[in-house]
């Protein structure tokens, strides 16, 4: 979708997968506000070195957490199964990881190790806001899943025509689609940028070519960004609805959405991009995906097959790790191992990977969203090209 304004949307699925015989259990989630000691409605937290506790969790097991440090501009996020906090310093233009020795999410708590970069911010008393994800059930004890993407629009206040065009775009395609620059992506009916406004590219994707993004934010169009999707949807009748995230519930304003770049008069004039462009500077060995399948959400770390030289963009990593399995309709010729990672206890510069499980039946997948790329070094694999100036919490997932 083309346009000068950004509106995050959620693609909602029913609890029956496209190819299953009946309802499947789900673990979809809803986002709740994270408050500073209960100052605003929502989940609150209490701080102690190395352990930060969500209160009023009502027995719900956390699925993911996103924190925004309101003074320094640092944004941090993690999800269940991770041993890492990912964080972006929007003021300093850096993106990094904060490895831990214990899981970052434990029951109704999220853990930040004493002495870590995030712990230093919390111990200094810096205010935070953010969101937590907990399991979401409706009154009939059935669950739904949702995938988040970005809609670009010029239809301020009423985006009905844009949503209808989105729906037709998804349903009109089967096993592949092409970006505006002409790159064909197999295994998905449509691709989108993520709702957080971050666009992931390879270093060579910065420039003025058809498949490139200008380094000057004022020259960037939504067409440029959409050439580099990180959220991939399959064509399925299990897609029940497409909704813009609502200002009253998730903090987005669909009546007055942010423009690609906010410009304020000076002197000096201030130009703040509401999106970010991050280059993956080395070929990753593993890629983390958020998969919706069978009405449930799974966060998986998959190995990039050998020989995938130059596969750094999410669209290329999707082709390398997910699309071949979709083409095989889930009939795997070999086990598809899932992995976990941890720092090498003997060498802090090395990241270790080990097999933790198997994933079966790719044919049930409804959507796939990029989370992160990793290699065997704890050195940062990301480089900020355009820093997002207005980080926003991720809505329902």
C-alpha positions in Angstrom: 0.0 0.0 0.0 1.3 3.4 -0.9 0.9 6.5 1.2 2.5 9.1 3.3 1.2 8.0 6.7 1.7 4.9 8.8 -1.1 2.9 10.3 -0.3 -0.5 12.0 -2.9 -3.2 11.3 -3.6 -6.7 12.6 -4.6 -9.6 10.4 -6.8 -11.8 12.6 -7.2 -15.5 12.2 -9.7 -18.0 13.5 -8.7 -20.9 15.6 -9.2 -23.4 12.7 -6.2 -23.6 10.5 -6.4 -23.6 6.7 -5.7 -27.3 6.3 -6.7 -28.8 9.6 -9.8 -31.0 10.2 -11.1 -29.0 13.1 -10.3 -26.5 15.9 -6.8 -26.5 17.2 -5.5 -25.2 20.5 -3.9 -21.7 20.4 -1.6 -19.5 22.4 -2.4 -16.1 20.8 -2.1 -13.1 23.0 -3.3 -9.7 23.8 -1.2 -6.6 24.7 -1.6 -4.8 28.0 -0.1 -1.5 29.0 3.0 -1.7 31.3 2.9 1.0 33.9 5.4 2.6 36.3 4.3 1.3 39.7 0.7 1.4 38.7 0.6 5.1 37.7 -1.7 4.4 34.8 -4.1 1.5 34.2 -2.5 -1.8 33.1 0.2 -4.1 34.4 2.6 -2.5 36.8 6.1 -3.6 37.7 8.4 -3.5 40.8 12.1 -3.3 40.5 14.9 -5.3 42.3 18.3 -5.9 40.9 18.3 -8.9 38.6 14.5 -9.5 38.9 11.7 -7.2 37.7 8.3 -8.5 38.6 4.9 -7.9 36.9 2.2 -7.4 39.5 -1.5 -8.2 39.0 -0.6 -10.8 36.4 -3.6 -12.8 37.4 -1.8 -16.1 36.9 -1.2 -15.4 33.2 2.1 -16.5 31.8 3.9 -13.7 29.9 4.7 -14.3 26.2 6.6 -11.1 25.4 7.6 -7.8 26.9 8.5 -4.5 25.3 10.0 -1.6 27.3 10.5 2.0 26.4 12.9 4.0 28.6 11.4 7.5 28.3 14.5 9.6 29.0 17.3 7.8 27.2 15.2 6.7 24.2 16.2 3.0 24.6 13.7 0.5 23.5 14.1 -3.2 24.6 12.1 -6.3 23.8 12.2 -10.0 24.5 9.9 -13.1 24.3 9.5 -16.4 25.9 12.3 -18.9 25.1 14.8 -16.1 24.7 18.0 -15.7 26.7 18.5 -12.3 25.2 17.1 -8.8 25.5 17.2 -7.0 22.2 17.5 -3.2 22.5 17.7 -0.1 20.3 19.2 3.1 21.4 17.3 5.5 19.1 19.2 8.5 20.4 22.6 7.0 19.9 21.6 5.1 16.8 22.7 1.6 18.0 21.1 -1.7 18.1 22.3 -4.6 20.3 21.7 -7.6 22.5 22.1 -8.0 26.2 22.8 -11.8 26.8 21.8 -13.3 30.1 22.4 -16.6 31.9 18.8 -17.1 32.9 15.6 -16.9 30.7 14.4 -13.4 30.3 10.7 -14.4 30.9 9.7 -16.7 33.8 6.1 -17.2 34.5 4.6 -13.8 35.4 8.0 -12.1 35.7 10.6 -10.7 33.4 14.2 -10.9 34.4 17.0 -8.3 33.8 20.3 -9.4 35.2 22.1 -7.2 37.7 24.8 -5.1 36.1 23.5 -5.4 32.5 22.9 -2.3 30.3 19.2 -2.5 31.0 19.6 -3.0 34.7 21.7 0.2 34.9 18.9 2.1 33.4 16.3 0.6 35.8 18.5 1.0 38.8 18.9 4.7 38.0 15.2 5.1 38.3 14.6 5.9 34.6 10.8 5.9 33.9 9.6 3.2 31.5 6.4 2.5 29.6 5.6 -0.4 27.3 3.5 -3.5 26.9 3.3 -7.1 27.9 1.6 -10.0 26.0 -0.5 -12.6 27.9 -2.7 -15.4 26.6 -6.0 -14.2 25.1 -9.2 -16.2 25.4 -12.7 -15.2 24.5 -15.9 -16.0 26.4 -16.2 -19.4 24.6 -12.7 -20.5 25.7 -11.5 -20.5 22.0 -8.6 -18.4 20.9 -7.6 -16.4 17.9 -4.2 -15.4 16.4 -3.2 -12.2 14.9 -0.3 -11.0 12.8 0.8 -7.4 12.7 1.8 -5.4 9.6 2.1 -1.8 8.5 -0.4 0.0 6.2 0.7 3.1 4.4 -2.2 5.4 3.5 -3.3 8.9 2.6 -6.9 8.2 3.5 -6.8 10.0 6.9 -9.7 9.1 9.2 -11.4 6.5 7.0 -9.2 3.7 5.7 -12.0 1.4 4.6 -11.0 1.4 0.9 -7.4 0.7 1.9 -8.4 -2.3 4.0 -10.6 -3.7 1.2 -7.7 -3.3 -1.2 -5.4 -5.1 1.3 -7.9 -8.0 1.6 -8.3 -8.3 -2.2 -4.5 -8.2 -2.6 -4.1 -11.1 -0.2 -6.9 -13.3 -1.6 -6.0 -12.7 -5.2 -2.6 -14.4 -4.9 -1.6 -17.9 -4.2 1.9 -19.2 -3.7 4.0 -16.1 -4.6 3.9 -12.3 -4.9 6.2 -9.7 -6.3 7.5 -6.5 -4.7 7.1 -3.2 -6.4 10.7 -3.5 -7.6 9.9 -6.8 -9.3 11.4 -9.3 -6.8 9.3 -12.5 -6.7 8.9 -14.1 -3.2 7.7 -17.7 -3.2 5.6 -19.2 -0.5 3.5 -16.2 0.5 0.5 -14.3 -0.9 1.6 -10.9 0.4 4.4 -9.2 2.4 4.5 -6.2 4.7 6.7 -4.2 6.9 6.4 -4.7 10.6 4.2 -2.6 12.9 7.2 -1.2 14.8 8.3 0.7 11.7 11.6 -1.1 11.4 12.7 -2.2 7.9 15.5 -4.7 7.6 17.9 -4.7 4.6 21.4 -5.7 3.4 24.1 -3.0 3.3 23.9 -2.8 -0.5 20.2 -1.9 -0.4 21.0 1.7 0.5 20.9 4.0 -2.5 18.8 5.4 -5.3 18.1 2.3 -7.3 14.8 0.6 -7.9 15.3 -1.9 -5.1 17.1 0.4 -2.7 16.2 2.8 0.1 17.6 6.4 0.1 19.8 7.2 3.1 18.0 10.6 3.4 14.7 10.0 5.2 13.1 12.9 3.3 13.6 11.0 0.1 12.1 7.7 1.3 8.7 6.7 0.1 6.5 3.9 1.3 7.1 2.1 -2.0 10.8 2.0 -1.1 10.1 0.4 2.3 7.6 -2.1 1.0 10.2 -3.6 -1.3 11.8 -5.1 1.9 9.0 -6.9 3.7 9.6 -8.8 7.0 6.0 -10.0 7.6 4.7 -12.7 5.2 1.1 -13.9 4.9 -0.2 -17.0 3.1 -3.5 -17.0 1.2 -6.0 -18.6 3.6 -9.8 -18.4 4.2 -8.9 -18.6 7.9 -8.2 -14.9 7.7 -11.2 -13.5 9.6 -10.6 -9.7 9.6 -8.1 -6.9 9.1 -8.2 -4.1 11.6 -6.3 -0.9 12.2 -4.9 -0.8 15.7 -7.1 1.6 17.8 -5.8 4.7 19.6 -8.0 4.0 22.7 -6.7 0.5 23.2 -3.2 0.3 21.8 -1.9 3.9 21.7 -2.2 4.4 17.9 -4.1 7.3 16.4 -5.7 6.2 13.1 -7.5 9.6 12.8 -4.1 11.5 12.8 -1.5 8.8 12.0 2.2 9.8 12.0 3.7 10.7 8.6 6.8 9.0 7.3 8.8 11.9 8.6 7.6 14.5 11.1 8.9 17.9 10.3 8.9 20.8 12.8 9.8 24.4 12.0 13.0 25.8 13.5 15.4 27.3 13.9 16.9 24.8 13.5 14.2 22.7 11.7 13.8 19.2 13.2 13.1 16.2 10.9 12.2 13.0 12.8 11.6 9.7 10.8 8.8 7.5 12.1 10.4 4.4 10.7 13.8 2.9 10.9 16.1 1.1 8.5 18.6 -1.5 9.8 21.2 -3.3 7.8 22.2 -6.9 8.6 26.0 -6.6 8.0 26.9 -10.3 8.1 25.4 -13.4 6.7 23.3 -14.9 9.6 23.6 -18.5 10.5 20.2 -18.6 12.2 17.0 -16.6 12.0 14.2 -16.2 14.5 10.7 -16.2 13.2 7.3 -15.6 14.8 4.9 -18.1 13.2 1.1 -18.3 13.4 -0.2 -21.8 12.7 -3.2 -23.8 13.9 -4.6 -20.7 15.6 -1.4 -20.5 17.7 1.8 -18.4 17.8 5.3 -20.0 17.9 8.6 -18.3 18.2 11.2 -20.5 16.4 14.9 -20.2 15.8 15.8 -22.0 12.5 19.1 -22.7 10.9 19.9 -21.1 7.6 20.9 -23.8 5.1 24.5 -23.9 4.0 25.3 -22.2 0.7 22.9 -19.2 1.2 25.6 -16.6 0.6 24.3 -13.1 0.9 20.9 -14.1 2.4 20.5 -11.2 4.9 17.2 -9.5 4.1 14.1 -11.1 5.8 12.6 -11.8 2.3 15.8 -13.8 1.4 15.9 -15.6 4.8 12.2 -16.4 4.3 13.0 -18.0 1.0 15.9 -19.9 2.5 14.3 -21.3 5.6 10.4 -21.3 5.3 9.4 -21.2 1.6 10.9 -24.6 0.6 8.9 -26.3 3.3 5.7 -24.6 2.2 6.4 -25.7 -1.3 6.7 -29.3 0.0 3.3 -28.7 1.7 4.7 -29.8 5.0 6.0 -33.2 3.8 9.5 -32.8 5.3 12.1 -35.0 3.8 14.3 -34.5 7.0 13.5 -33.3 10.5 13.3 -29.5 10.8 15.2 -28.8 13.9 14.5 -25.7 16.0 17.4 -24.2 18.0 18.2 -22.1 21.1 21.3 -20.1 21.8 23.5 -19.0 24.7 26.9 -17.3 25.1 29.9 -19.6 25.3 30.8 -19.8 29.0 34.5 -20.0 28.0 34.5 -17.2 25.5 32.0 -14.3 25.8 32.6 -13.3 22.2 31.1 -16.6 20.9 27.5 -17.6 20.7 26.6 -21.3 20.8 23.5 -22.9 19.3 22.0 -26.3 20.2 19.0 -28.2 18.9 16.0 -28.0 21.2 13.1 -29.5 19.2 11.4 -30.3 15.9 8.8 -28.4 14.0 6.3 -30.3 11.8 3.8 -29.7 9.1 4.7 -26.3 7.6 1.5 -26.6 5.6 -0.5 -25.3 8.6 1.3 -22.0 8.7 -0.8 -18.8 8.2 1.8 -16.1 8.6 5.5 -15.6 9.4 7.2 -12.5 10.9 10.9 -11.8 11.2 12.3 -11.3 14.7 16.1 -11.4 14.5 19.1 -12.7 12.6 22.0 -14.3 14.5 25.5 -15.7 13.8 28.0 -17.3 16.1 29.5 -13.9 17.3 28.1 -11.9 20.1 29.2 -8.8 18.2 26.3 -6.8 16.8 25.1 -8.1 13.4 23.0 -5.0 12.9 23.8 -1.5 11.8 21.3 1.4 12.0 21.0 3.3 8.7 18.0 5.4 9.6 17.1 5.6 13.3 13.4 5.4 14.1 12.6 8.7 15.9 9.2 7.7 17.4 9.3 4.2 18.8 5.8 2.8 19.5 4.8 -0.3 21.5 3.7 -3.3 19.4 0.0 -4.0 19.6 -1.9 -7.3 19.9 0.0 -10.3 18.7 
